[in-house]
Amino acid sequence: MNELVRGAAILAGSGAAIHLFYVQVIRPGAAAAIEAARLAGQSAPREWTVILKDWEQEVCLVLMVFCAIRILMMMWALASEQYLFGVDVFEEADDGTAPLAEALDELEALPAETTGTQLVEALKASLRRYRITGDVQNTSDAIRTSVEALGMRFEADNAMIRYVIWAIPSIGFVGTVRGIGQALSQADEALAGDIAGMTASLGTAFNSTLVALLASLVLMLLLHALQRAQDRRLVDIQAYCEEFLLKRISR
């Protein structure tokens, strides 16, 4: 529920910020540029305010900002836990005579911001299995299961981002269809010699597609970086557990 509320708050904040930017900057600037071109007897200029002025582009930008914030937050969460991989969390629990005898209690006694991290959660699950079975192979299986479960959690967390990245070009295509439809409805005026309306409608069609594709490309780059960081985290957890846990319990 907290994740849902956080996502809704980010989306609402992104929508409010982008809409305010449109009201204050984009639409007034586009209206002024189009009016100046009309008075000069020219078609609408290819200025950035004109390219971004329609509602399809606004929706694409809102979704792009929303996804970018979510991706950056997830990458920041991964980076904030990276320091743990340079620390031996079992050092105090290993006294050389009863390795890891009190390790699980030591881990559960860590501060809340540490004990809830991905690495510590995997270690606790593995130690619980070792405490119950006393078997190294079962502990190794528990590590593998924890890493696989974390990988599935990453996939679930990324599902909404993937959907939005797919949806943005679709929204751009809606603008393309709308613009072409408007242009076709003005065919009679174009045949009579007034092509300003048709060119403006075609501009709407192509501008929405352009913005949507650019937004999708940016988000795909960010998603690729996030997935790379997540895959590296899975490898790091596996390596850490083998280095600091399995080597101790297999003595």
PyRosetta script that sets phi, psi and omega in degrees:
from pyrosetta import init, pose_from_sequence

init()
pose = pose_from_sequence("MNELVRGAAILAGSGAAIHLFYVQVIRPGAAAAIEAARLAGQSAPREWTVILKDWEQEVCLVLMVFCAIRILMMMWALASEQYLFGVDVFEEADDGTAPLAEALDELEALPAETTGTQLVEALKASLRRYRITGDVQNTSDAIRTSVEALGMRFEADNAMIRYVIWAIPSIGFVGTVRGIGQALSQADEALAGDIAGMTASLGTAFNSTLVALLASLVLMLLLHALQRAQDRRLVDIQAYCEEFLLKRISR")
pose.set_psi(1, -42.5)
pose.set_omega(1, 178.7)
pose.set_phi(2, -60.1)
pose.set_psi(2, -39.2)
pose.set_omega(2, 179.1)
pose.set_phi(3, -65.3)
pose.set_psi(3, -39.3)
pose.set_omega(3, 178.4)
pose.set_phi(4, -64.7)
pose.set_psi(4, -43.6)
pose.set_omega(4, 178.9)
pose.set_phi(5, -65.2)
pose.set_psi(5, -41.1)
pose.set_omega(5, 178.8)
pose.set_phi(6, -62.4)
pose.set_psi(6, -43.9)
pose.set_omega(6, 178.5)
pose.set_phi(7, -63.1)
pose.set_psi(7, -42.3)
pose.set_omega(7, 178.3)
pose.set_phi(8, -64.0)
pose.set_psi(8, -38.2)
pose.set_omega(8, 179.1)
pose.set_phi(9, -66.7)
pose.set_psi(9, -40.8)
pose.set_omega(9, 178.1)
pose.set_phi(10, -64.3)
pose.set_psi(10, -42.5)
pose.set_omega(10, 179.5)
pose.set_phi(11, -64.4)
pose.set_psi(11, -44.1)
pose.set_omega(11, 179.5)
pose.set_phi(12, -64.2)
pose.set_psi(12, -42.7)
pose.set_omega(12, 178.5)
pose.set_phi(13, -64.3)
pose.set_psi(13, -40.9)
pose.set_omega(13, 178.3)
pose.set_phi(14, -63.8)
pose.set_psi(14, -43.7)
pose.set_omega(14, 180.0)
pose.set_phi(15, -63.3)
pose.set_psi(15, -42.1)
pose.set_omega(15, -179.2)
pose.set_phi(16, -66.3)
pose.set_psi(16, -42.5)
pose.set_omega(16, -178.4)
pose.set_phi(17, -66.6)
pose.set_psi(17, -45.3)
pose.set_omega(17, -179.4)
pose.set_phi(18, -66.7)
pose.set_psi(18, -41.1)
pose.set_omega(18, 180.0)
pose.set_phi(19, -64.8)
pose.set_psi(19, -40.0)
pose.set_omega(19, 176.7)
pose.set_phi(20, -62.1)
pose.set_psi(20, -41.0)
pose.set_omega(20, 177.6)
pose.set_phi(21, -62.5)
pose.set_psi(21, -39.5)
pose.set_omega(21, 177.8)
pose.set_phi(22, -66.0)
pose.set_psi(22, -44.7)
pose.set_omega(22, -177.6)
pose.set_phi(23, -66.1)
pose.set_psi(23, -38.3)
pose.set_omega(23, -174.6)
pose.set_phi(24, -87.0)
pose.set_psi(24, -31.1)
pose.set_omega(24, -171.0)
pose.set_phi(25, -122.8)
pose.set_psi(25, -58.1)
pose.set_omega(25, -168.1)
pose.set_phi(26, -64.5)
pose.set_psi(26, -57.6)
pose.set_omega(26, -173.4)
pose.set_phi(27, -68.6)
pose.set_psi(27, -41.0)
pose.set_omega(27, 174.4)
pose.set_phi(28, -61.5)
pose.set_psi(28, -41.4)
pose.set_omega(28, 179.1)
pose.set_phi(29, -65.0)
pose.set_psi(29, -41.2)
pose.set_omega(29, 178.9)
pose.set_phi(30, -66.2)
pose.set_psi(30, -42.6)
pose.set_omega(30, 179.4)
pose.set_phi(31, -61.8)
pose.set_psi(31, -41.0)
pose.set_omega(31, 179.5)
pose.set_phi(32, -66.4)
pose.set_psi(32, -41.2)
pose.set_omega(32, -179.8)
pose.set_phi(33, -66.6)
pose.set_psi(33, -42.1)
pose.set_omega(33, 179.7)
pose.set_phi(34, -66.5)
pose.set_psi(34, -41.0)
pose.set_omega(34, 179.6)
pose.set_phi(35, -65.3)
pose.set_psi(35, -40.2)
pose.set_omega(35, 178.1)
pose.set_phi(36, -63.6)
pose.set_psi(36, -40.4)
pose.set_omega(36, 178.3)
pose.set_phi(37, -66.8)
pose.set_psi(37, -37.0)
pose.set_omega(37, 179.4)
pose.set_phi(38, -65.1)
pose.set_psi(38, -43.6)
pose.set_omega(38, 179.3)
pose.set_phi(39, -65.1)
pose.set_psi(39, -28.7)
pose.set_omega(39, 178.8)
pose.set_phi(40, -87.0)
pose.set_psi(40, -1.4)
pose.set_omega(40, -179.7)
pose.set_phi(41, 74.0)
pose.set_psi(41, 28.0)
pose.set_omega(41, -178.4)
pose.set_phi(42, -116.0)
pose.set_psi(42, 164.8)
pose.set_omega(42, 175.0)
pose.set_phi(43, -76.8)
pose.set_psi(43, 168.6)
pose.set_omega(43, -177.9)
pose.set_phi(44, -59.4)
pose.set_psi(44, 133.6)
pose.set_omega(44, -177.8)
pose.set_phi(45, -72.1)
pose.set_psi(45, 160.7)
pose.set_omega(45, 178.7)
pose.set_phi(46, -91.7)
pose.set_psi(46, 55.3)
pose.set_omega(46, 175.2)
pose.set_phi(47, -88.5)
pose.set_psi(47, 156.8)
pose.set_omega(47, -175.2)
pose.set_phi(48, -64.9)
pose.set_psi(48, -31.2)
pose.set_omega(48, 177.3)
pose.set_phi(49, -67.8)
pose.set_psi(49, -36.2)
pose.set_omega(49, 177.9)
pose.set_phi(50, -69.4)
pose.set_psi(50, -39.4)
pose.set_omega(50, 179.8)
pose.set_phi(51, -63.9)
pose.set_psi(51, -34.6)
pose.set_omega(51, -174.0)
pose.set_phi(52, -96.0)
pose.set_psi(52, 0.2)
pose.set_omega(52, -164.1)
pose.set_phi(53, -70.7)
pose.set_psi(53, -24.0)
pose.set_omega(53, -172.0)
pose.set_phi(54, -83.2)
pose.set_psi(54, 163.0)
pose.set_omega(54, -173.5)
pose.set_phi(55, -69.1)
pose.set_psi(55, -28.6)
pose.set_omega(55, 178.0)
pose.set_phi(56, -62.5)
pose.set_psi(56, -43.2)
pose.set_omega(56, 178.0)
pose.set_phi(57, -65.1)
pose.set_psi(57, -36.2)
pose.set_omega(57, 178.5)
pose.set_phi(58, -63.5)
pose.set_psi(58, -43.8)
pose.set_omega(58, 179.0)
pose.set_phi(59, -64.3)
pose.set_psi(59, -41.0)
pose.set_omega(59, 178.6)
pose.set_phi(60, -61.2)
pose.set_psi(60, -41.7)
pose.set_omega(60, -180.0)
pose.set_phi(61, -68.1)
pose.set_psi(61, -38.6)
pose.set_omega(61, 177.2)
pose.set_phi(62, -60.1)
pose.set_psi(62, -47.7)
pose.set_omega(62, -179.6)
pose.set_phi(63, -66.5)
pose.set_psi(63, -36.2)
pose.set_omega(63, 178.1)
pose.set_phi(64, -63.9)
pose.set_psi(64, -45.9)
pose.set_omega(64, 179.4)
pose.set_phi(65, -64.0)
pose.set_psi(65, -42.1)
pose.set_omega(65, 178.5)
pose.set_phi(66, -57.9)
pose.set_psi(66, -50.4)
pose.set_omega(66, -178.9)
pose.set_phi(67, -66.4)
pose.set_psi(67, -39.6)
pose.set_omega(67, -179.9)
pose.set_phi(68, -61.8)
pose.set_psi(68, -42.2)
pose.set_omega(68, 178.4)
pose.set_phi(69, -63.8)
pose.set_psi(69, -44.0)
pose.set_omega(69, 179.5)
pose.set_phi(70, -61.5)
pose.set_psi(70, -44.3)
pose.set_omega(70, -179.1)
pose.set_phi(71, -64.3)
pose.set_psi(71, -44.5)
pose.set_omega(71, -179.6)
pose.set_phi(72, -65.0)
pose.set_psi(72, -36.9)
pose.set_omega(72, 176.5)
pose.set_phi(73, -63.8)
pose.set_psi(73, -41.5)
pose.set_omega(73, 179.0)
pose.set_phi(74, -66.9)
pose.set_psi(74, -38.7)
pose.set_omega(74, 177.2)
pose.set_phi(75, -67.9)
pose.set_psi(75, -36.1)
pose.set_omega(75, 177.1)
pose.set_phi(76, -65.6)
pose.set_psi(76, -39.7)
pose.set_omega(76, 178.1)
pose.set_phi(77, -62.0)
pose.set_psi(77, -41.0)
pose.set_omega(77, 177.2)
pose.set_phi(78, -64.6)
pose.set_psi(78, -43.7)
pose.set_omega(78, -178.3)
pose.set_phi(79, -66.1)
pose.set_psi(79, -34.2)
pose.set_omega(79, -177.3)
pose.set_phi(80, -69.5)
pose.set_psi(80, -17.6)
pose.set_omega(80, 179.3)
pose.set_phi(81, -100.7)
pose.set_psi(81, -2.1)
pose.set_omega(81, -173.2)
pose.set_phi(82, -65.5)
pose.set_psi(82, -28.8)
pose.set_omega(82, -177.0)
pose.set_phi(83, -61.3)
pose.set_psi(83, -25.5)
pose.set_omega(83, -177.6)
pose.set_phi(84, -64.3)
pose.set_psi(84, -26.0)
pose.set_omega(84, -176.3)
pose.set_phi(85, -75.7)
pose.set_psi(85, -9.1)
pose.set_omega(85, 173.9)
pose.set_phi(86, -101.0)
pose.set_psi(86, 10.4)
pose.set_omega(86, -177.0)
pose.set_phi(87, -122.6)
pose.set_psi(87, 137.1)
pose.set_omega(87, 173.6)
pose.set_phi(88, -88.5)
pose.set_psi(88, 99.6)
pose.set_omega(88, -176.0)
pose.set_phi(89, -72.9)
pose.set_psi(89, -11.6)
pose.set_omega(89, -179.7)
pose.set_phi(90, -96.9)
pose.set_psi(90, 2.4)
pose.set_omega(90, -171.4)
pose.set_phi(91, -59.2)
pose.set_psi(91, -43.8)
pose.set_omega(91, -178.0)
pose.set_phi(92, -75.7)
pose.set_psi(92, -27.8)
pose.set_omega(92, -177.5)
pose.set_phi(93, -79.3)
pose.set_psi(93, -20.5)
pose.set_omega(93, -176.7)
pose.set_phi(94, -93.2)
pose.set_psi(94, 105.3)
pose.set_omega(94, -178.0)
pose.set_phi(95, -100.4)
pose.set_psi(95, 4.0)
pose.set_omega(95, 177.1)
pose.set_phi(96, 90.2)
pose.set_psi(96, -17.2)
pose.set_omega(96, 179.7)
pose.set_phi(97, -110.0)
pose.set_psi(97, -35.8)
pose.set_omega(97, 177.4)
pose.set_phi(98, -131.4)
pose.set_psi(98, 76.6)
pose.set_omega(98, -173.9)
pose.set_phi(99, -57.0)
pose.set_psi(99, 127.9)
pose.set_omega(99, 173.6)
pose.set_phi(100, 63.6)
pose.set_psi(100, 17.7)
pose.set_omega(100, -178.9)
pose.set_phi(101, -60.6)
pose.set_psi(101, -36.4)
pose.set_omega(101, -178.8)
pose.set_phi(102, -111.0)
pose.set_psi(102, 16.5)
pose.set_omega(102, -172.9)
pose.set_phi(103, -64.4)
pose.set_psi(103, -41.9)
pose.set_omega(103, -178.1)
pose.set_phi(104, -63.5)
pose.set_psi(104, -42.7)
pose.set_omega(104, 177.3)
pose.set_phi(105, -63.8)
pose.set_psi(105, -37.8)
pose.set_omega(105, 178.4)
pose.set_phi(106, -63.6)
pose.set_psi(106, -41.2)
pose.set_omega(106, 180.0)
pose.set_phi(107, -66.8)
pose.set_psi(107, -41.7)
pose.set_omega(107, -179.1)
pose.set_phi(108, -70.8)
pose.set_psi(108, -17.9)
pose.set_omega(108, 178.3)
pose.set_phi(109, -88.0)
pose.set_psi(109, -4.3)
pose.set_omega(109, 178.7)
pose.set_phi(110, -66.3)
pose.set_psi(110, 160.1)
pose.set_omega(110, 177.1)
pose.set_phi(111, -57.3)
pose.set_psi(111, 155.3)
pose.set_omega(111, -174.7)
pose.set_phi(112, -59.9)
pose.set_psi(112, -37.6)
pose.set_omega(112, -178.2)
pose.set_phi(113, -69.8)
pose.set_psi(113, -16.6)
pose.set_omega(113, 178.3)
pose.set_phi(114, -98.2)
pose.set_psi(114, -43.4)
pose.set_omega(114, -176.8)
pose.set_phi(115, -67.7)
pose.set_psi(115, -18.4)
pose.set_omega(115, 178.9)
pose.set_phi(116, -92.8)
pose.set_psi(116, 5.2)
pose.set_omega(116, -179.5)
pose.set_phi(117, -75.6)
pose.set_psi(117, 162.6)
pose.set_omega(117, -176.1)
pose.set_phi(118, -63.0)
pose.set_psi(118, -41.7)
pose.set_omega(118, -179.0)
pose.set_phi(119, -65.0)
pose.set_psi(119, -48.1)
pose.set_omega(119, -177.9)
pose.set_phi(120, -66.3)
pose.set_psi(120, -36.3)
pose.set_omega(120, 177.2)
pose.set_phi(121, -62.1)
pose.set_psi(121, -42.3)
pose.set_omega(121, 178.0)
pose.set_phi(122, -65.1)
pose.set_psi(122, -40.2)
pose.set_omega(122, 178.5)
pose.set_phi(123, -64.9)
pose.set_psi(123, -41.2)
pose.set_omega(123, -180.0)
pose.set_phi(124, -64.9)
pose.set_psi(124, -42.0)
pose.set_omega(124, 178.8)
pose.set_phi(125, -62.8)
pose.set_psi(125, -40.2)
pose.set_omega(125, 179.7)
pose.set_phi(126, -68.4)
pose.set_psi(126, -40.8)
pose.set_omega(126, 179.9)
pose.set_phi(127, -68.5)
pose.set_psi(127, -34.5)
pose.set_omega(127, 175.5)
pose.set_phi(128, -61.9)
pose.set_psi(128, -42.8)
pose.set_omega(128, 177.8)
pose.set_phi(129, -63.3)
pose.set_psi(129, -40.2)
pose.set_omega(129, -179.6)
pose.set_phi(130, -68.0)
pose.set_psi(130, -38.0)
pose.set_omega(130, 179.3)
pose.set_phi(131, -65.1)
pose.set_psi(131, -34.4)
pose.set_omega(131, -178.0)
pose.set_phi(132, -78.3)
pose.set_psi(132, -46.0)
pose.set_omega(132, -172.4)
pose.set_phi(133, -99.1)
pose.set_psi(133, -29.6)
pose.set_omega(133, -175.0)
pose.set_phi(134, 66.8)
pose.set_psi(134, 18.7)
pose.set_omega(134, -175.1)
pose.set_phi(135, -112.7)
pose.set_psi(135, 131.9)
pose.set_omega(135, -177.8)
pose.set_phi(136, -68.3)
pose.set_psi(136, -38.8)
pose.set_omega(136, -178.4)
pose.set_phi(137, -64.6)
pose.set_psi(137, -41.8)
pose.set_omega(137, 177.3)
pose.set_phi(138, -62.5)
pose.set_psi(138, -37.6)
pose.set_omega(138, 178.0)
pose.set_phi(139, -66.2)
pose.set_psi(139, -40.7)
pose.set_omega(139, 176.8)
pose.set_phi(140, -62.3)
pose.set_psi(140, -40.3)
pose.set_omega(140, 177.2)
pose.set_phi(141, -64.4)
pose.set_psi(141, -37.4)
pose.set_omega(141, 178.6)
pose.set_phi(142, -65.0)
pose.set_psi(142, -38.1)
pose.set_omega(142, 176.9)
pose.set_phi(143, -62.2)
pose.set_psi(143, -46.5)
pose.set_omega(143, -178.9)
pose.set_phi(144, -62.8)
pose.set_psi(144, -40.4)
pose.set_omega(144, 179.1)
pose.set_phi(145, -65.1)
pose.set_psi(145, -40.4)
pose.set_omega(145, 179.0)
pose.set_phi(146, -63.8)
pose.set_psi(146, -41.2)
pose.set_omega(146, 179.3)
pose.set_phi(147, -66.1)
pose.set_psi(147, -41.7)
pose.set_omega(147, 178.6)
pose.set_phi(148, -64.8)
pose.set_psi(148, -40.4)
pose.set_omega(148, 178.3)
pose.set_phi(149, -64.1)
pose.set_psi(149, -39.1)
pose.set_omega(149, 177.3)
pose.set_phi(150, -65.2)
pose.set_psi(150, -38.7)
pose.set_omega(150, 176.7)
pose.set_phi(151, -61.9)
pose.set_psi(151, -41.3)
pose.set_omega(151, 177.3)
pose.set_phi(152, -66.6)
pose.set_psi(152, -34.2)
pose.set_omega(152, 176.6)
pose.set_phi(153, -65.5)
pose.set_psi(153, -40.8)
pose.set_omega(153, 176.2)
pose.set_phi(154, -59.8)
pose.set_psi(154, -44.1)
pose.set_omega(154, -180.0)
pose.set_phi(155, -61.8)
pose.set_psi(155, -41.1)
pose.set_omega(155, 178.9)
pose.set_phi(156, -65.9)
pose.set_psi(156, -40.0)
pose.set_omega(156, 179.2)
pose.set_phi(157, -65.4)
pose.set_psi(157, -30.5)
pose.set_omega(157, -178.1)
pose.set_phi(158, -85.6)
pose.set_psi(158, -8.4)
pose.set_omega(158, -173.4)
pose.set_phi(159, -61.7)
pose.set_psi(159, -45.1)
pose.set_omega(159, -179.5)
pose.set_phi(160, -64.6)
pose.set_psi(160, -38.7)
pose.set_omega(160, 179.0)
pose.set_phi(161, -63.3)
pose.set_psi(161, -42.7)
pose.set_omega(161, 178.7)
pose.set_phi(162, -62.7)
pose.set_psi(162, -40.3)
pose.set_omega(162, 179.6)
pose.set_phi(163, -62.4)
pose.set_psi(163, -44.1)
pose.set_omega(163, -178.9)
pose.set_phi(164, -65.6)
pose.set_psi(164, -39.8)
pose.set_omega(164, 177.9)
pose.set_phi(165, -62.1)
pose.set_psi(165, -35.4)
pose.set_omega(165, 175.1)
pose.set_phi(166, -71.2)
pose.set_psi(166, -37.0)
pose.set_omega(166, -174.5)
pose.set_phi(167, -72.9)
pose.set_psi(167, -30.7)
pose.set_omega(167, -176.2)
pose.set_phi(168, -60.3)
pose.set_psi(168, -49.6)
pose.set_omega(168, 175.6)
pose.set_phi(169, -61.0)
pose.set_psi(169, -31.3)
pose.set_omega(169, 178.0)
pose.set_phi(170, -65.5)
pose.set_psi(170, -39.9)
pose.set_omega(170, 176.6)
pose.set_phi(171, -64.7)
pose.set_psi(171, -39.9)
pose.set_omega(171, 175.4)
pose.set_phi(172, -61.2)
pose.set_psi(172, -37.3)
pose.set_omega(172, 178.3)
pose.set_phi(173, -67.8)
pose.set_psi(173, -33.0)
pose.set_omega(173, 174.2)
pose.set_phi(174, -59.3)
pose.set_psi(174, -44.2)
pose.set_omega(174, 176.7)
pose.set_phi(175, -62.6)
pose.set_psi(175, -36.2)
pose.set_omega(175, 178.0)
pose.set_phi(176, -63.6)
pose.set_psi(176, -46.6)
pose.set_omega(176, 179.5)
pose.set_phi(177, -63.8)
pose.set_psi(177, -42.6)
pose.set_omega(177, 179.6)
pose.set_phi(178, -62.5)
pose.set_psi(178, -44.7)
pose.set_omega(178, -179.8)
pose.set_phi(179, -64.3)
pose.set_psi(179, -43.2)
pose.set_omega(179, 179.4)
pose.set_phi(180, -65.3)
pose.set_psi(180, -38.4)
pose.set_omega(180, 177.2)
pose.set_phi(181, -62.0)
pose.set_psi(181, -43.0)
pose.set_omega(181, 177.0)
pose.set_phi(182, -63.8)
pose.set_psi(182, -40.0)
pose.set_omega(182, 179.5)
pose.set_phi(183, -63.8)
pose.set_psi(183, -41.1)
pose.set_omega(183, 178.9)
pose.set_phi(184, -65.8)
pose.set_psi(184, -34.2)
pose.set_omega(184, 179.2)
pose.set_phi(185, -70.0)
pose.set_psi(185, -14.7)
pose.set_omega(185, 179.8)
pose.set_phi(186, -106.0)
pose.set_psi(186, 18.4)
pose.set_omega(186, -178.7)
pose.set_phi(187, -62.2)
pose.set_psi(187, -38.4)
pose.set_omega(187, -179.6)
pose.set_phi(188, -61.7)
pose.set_psi(188, -41.5)
pose.set_omega(188, 178.3)
pose.set_phi(189, -64.5)
pose.set_psi(189, -37.9)
pose.set_omega(189, 179.0)
pose.set_phi(190, -66.0)
pose.set_psi(190, -40.0)
pose.set_omega(190, 178.2)
pose.set_phi(191, -65.5)
pose.set_psi(191, -28.6)
pose.set_omega(191, 177.7)
pose.set_phi(192, -80.0)
pose.set_psi(192, -4.5)
pose.set_omega(192, 176.4)
pose.set_phi(193, 110.4)
pose.set_psi(193, -7.6)
pose.set_omega(193, 179.7)
pose.set_phi(194, -101.3)
pose.set_psi(194, 98.2)
pose.set_omega(194, -177.3)
pose.set_phi(195, -99.2)
pose.set_psi(195, 4.4)
pose.set_omega(195, -176.7)
pose.set_phi(196, -61.5)
pose.set_psi(196, -44.8)
pose.set_omega(196, -179.0)
pose.set_phi(197, -64.3)
pose.set_psi(197, -41.8)
pose.set_omega(197, -179.7)
pose.set_phi(198, -66.1)
pose.set_psi(198, -42.5)
pose.set_omega(198, -179.6)
pose.set_phi(199, -66.1)
pose.set_psi(199, -36.2)
pose.set_omega(199, 177.7)
pose.set_phi(200, -65.0)
pose.set_psi(200, -40.6)
pose.set_omega(200, 179.2)
pose.set_phi(201, -67.8)
pose.set_psi(201, -40.4)
pose.set_omega(201, 176.4)
pose.set_phi(202, -65.7)
pose.set_psi(202, -33.9)
pose.set_omega(202, 174.8)
pose.set_phi(203, -61.4)
pose.set_psi(203, -40.8)
pose.set_omega(203, 176.1)
pose.set_phi(204, -59.5)
pose.set_psi(204, -42.8)
pose.set_omega(204, -178.6)
pose.set_phi(205, -62.3)
pose.set_psi(205, -50.0)
pose.set_omega(205, -174.9)
pose.set_phi(206, -76.9)
pose.set_psi(206, -32.7)
pose.set_omega(206, 179.7)
pose.set_phi(207, -65.0)
pose.set_psi(207, -41.2)
pose.set_omega(207, -179.0)
pose.set_phi(208, -64.6)
pose.set_psi(208, -40.3)
pose.set_omega(208, 178.0)
pose.set_phi(209, -66.1)
pose.set_psi(209, -42.1)
pose.set_omega(209, 179.6)
pose.set_phi(210, -59.4)
pose.set_psi(210, -49.7)
pose.set_omega(210, -177.6)
pose.set_phi(211, -64.8)
pose.set_psi(211, -41.6)
pose.set_omega(211, -178.5)
pose.set_phi(212, -63.7)
pose.set_psi(212, -42.8)
pose.set_omega(212, -179.3)
pose.set_phi(213, -67.4)
pose.set_psi(213, -40.6)
pose.set_omega(213, 178.3)
pose.set_phi(214, -64.0)
pose.set_psi(214, -42.9)
pose.set_omega(214, 178.4)
pose.set_phi(215, -62.4)
pose.set_psi(215, -40.8)
pose.set_omega(215, 179.5)
pose.set_phi(216, -64.9)
pose.set_psi(216, -39.6)
pose.set_omega(216, 179.2)
pose.set_phi(217, -63.8)
pose.set_psi(217, -42.4)
pose.set_omega(217, 178.7)
pose.set_phi(218, -62.3)
pose.set_psi(218, -45.2)
pose.set_omega(218, -178.2)
pose.set_phi(219, -68.4)
pose.set_psi(219, -35.2)
pose.set_omega(219, 177.3)
pose.set_phi(220, -63.6)
pose.set_psi(220, -37.5)
pose.set_omega(220, 176.8)
pose.set_phi(221, -63.9)
pose.set_psi(221, -45.3)
pose.set_omega(221, 179.4)
pose.set_phi(222, -65.4)
pose.set_psi(222, -40.6)
pose.set_omega(222, 179.1)
pose.set_phi(223, -64.6)
pose.set_psi(223, -38.5)
pose.set_omega(223, 177.3)
pose.set_phi(224, -61.7)
pose.set_psi(224, -42.6)
pose.set_omega(224, 178.3)
pose.set_phi(225, -63.7)
pose.set_psi(225, -39.6)
pose.set_omega(225, 178.6)
pose.set_phi(226, -64.7)
pose.set_psi(226, -46.4)
pose.set_omega(226, -179.3)
pose.set_phi(227, -63.4)
pose.set_psi(227, -35.9)
pose.set_omega(227, 176.9)
pose.set_phi(228, -64.2)
pose.set_psi(228, -42.7)
pose.set_omega(228, 178.0)
pose.set_phi(229, -65.1)
pose.set_psi(229, -38.3)
pose.set_omega(229, 178.9)
pose.set_phi(230, -67.1)
pose.set_psi(230, -42.9)
pose.set_omega(230, 177.9)
pose.set_phi(231, -63.0)
pose.set_psi(231, -38.6)
pose.set_omega(231, 177.4)
pose.set_phi(232, -64.8)
pose.set_psi(232, -36.1)
pose.set_omega(232, 178.7)
pose.set_phi(233, -64.5)
pose.set_psi(233, -40.6)
pose.set_omega(233, 178.2)
pose.set_phi(234, -62.6)
pose.set_psi(234, -42.8)
pose.set_omega(234, 178.5)
pose.set_phi(235, -65.0)
pose.set_psi(235, -40.6)
pose.set_omega(235, -179.6)
pose.set_phi(236, -64.6)
pose.set_psi(236, -41.2)
pose.set_omega(236, 179.1)
pose.set_phi(237, -64.3)
pose.set_psi(237, -44.7)
pose.set_omega(237, 178.3)
pose.set_phi(238, -59.7)
pose.set_psi(238, -45.8)
pose.set_omega(238, -178.5)
pose.set_phi(239, -66.6)
pose.set_psi(239, -40.1)
pose.set_omega(239, -179.5)
pose.set_phi(240, -63.7)
pose.set_psi(240, -45.1)
pose.set_omega(240, -178.8)
pose.set_phi(241, -63.6)
pose.set_psi(241, -37.7)
pose.set_omega(241, 178.3)
pose.set_phi(242, -70.0)
pose.set_psi(242, -37.1)
pose.set_omega(242, -176.4)
pose.set_phi(243, -75.7)
pose.set_psi(243, -44.8)
pose.set_omega(243, -171.7)
pose.set_phi(244, -103.5)
pose.set_psi(244, -15.9)
pose.set_omega(244, -178.4)
pose.set_phi(245, -109.4)
pose.set_psi(245, -58.1)
pose.set_omega(245, -174.4)
pose.set_phi(246, -63.6)
pose.set_psi(246, -37.7)
pose.set_omega(246, -179.9)
pose.set_phi(247, -63.8)
pose.set_psi(247, -32.8)
pose.set_omega(247, -179.2)
pose.set_phi(248, -74.8)
pose.set_psi(248, -45.7)
pose.set_omega(248, -175.3)
pose.set_phi(249, -75.9)
pose.set_psi(249, -13.1)
pose.set_omega(249, 179.4)
pose.set_phi(250, -94.9)
pose.set_psi(250, 10.1)
pose.set_omega(250, 179.3)
pose.set_phi(251, -64.9)
pose.dump_pdb("model.pdb")
